């Protein structure tokens, strides 16, 4: 099949040959898909700085222990000091080159 054939034609041609197939969707197509919207799989989260981000919710829905999105991605390096402190490393030490093999 030609590489420049529209996706729908490729799927139709394969289906006519008895091949079970489905389209591979782009990220935007997945976000806009009726199933994604119907299951509320895209949720909005708010960062510490007030910026809103779209987030992927958990697709698994358990009645007694429902999953939820509890953290939003922060700004680049926004939590670096906190992470380094958790590791017991100072910011200055984190900038030193690491020797090969260590």
N, C-alpha and C positions, 0 to 999 in steps of 0.2 A: 504494500500500500504506500502511496506517495506520502512523504512526510508533511507536505503542505495541505493535505486533505483536512477539511473541517472535522472537528472532534465528533460531531453528531453523525456525520457520514461514516466515519471509521467505526463507530459503535454499531451503527445499522448494518454495515458490511460484515462485521464480525458476528453479530447476532444471527444474520442469515446463514452463516456457516455453522451455527450451533455453538458458538463460543459464548459462554456466560461472561458478561463484562459490564462495567459501569465506568462513567467518566471519572478522571482524577480532577478534582476541583482545585481552583486557586484558593488562596487564603481568603480573598475578598468574596469569592463565591460561597465558601463555607460559612463565612460570617453572615451572609445575606440569605442563606438557605432556610426554607420554611421549618425544617426539623431543628436547626440551631435556634431559631427564634422561638419556636413552640416549646422547646425544653429550657428556655432561658439560659443558654450556655454561654452567652456573652454578658458579663455583668460589669458595672462601673465601679471602680475603686478610686479612692482619693488618697493621694500621697500626703506626707507631712507638710509639704509646701502648698497644699491646696489644689494641685493639678489633678485632673481626672484622667484615668487611663481605662481603656477597655481591657477586661481580663477574661480568660477562659475559666468558666466555672467547672466544677467536677461533674462529669456526666453520670457518675454513679449516685443514685438517690436511694439511700437506705432510710427506712422509717424511724428506727430508734437512734441511729447515729448519722444524721445527714451531714455530708461534707459541706464545707463552705470556704470561700476565699477569705483569708484573714490578713494577708499582707499584700501590699501593692509595691511594685518595683519603685525604687527610689531614684533620685537623680544620680548620674554617674559620679561615683566616689562620695555620694552623700552620706553614707554610713561607714566610710573607711575607718575613721577613728574608733568607732564602736567595735568593728570587726577586729581591727588590730589589737585593741585592748583585750578582747576575748581571747586572742592568741598570745597575749603577753608580749606584744611587739610594739615598739614605738614607731611613729611615722618616719623618723630619721633612719632607724634601722631598716625599715622596709624599703628604703631607696638604695641601700648598699647592694652592689652586684653580688650575685650568688656564685660561688665557685662551682665549676663543673663537677658533677658527680655527688653533690651534697644536697 
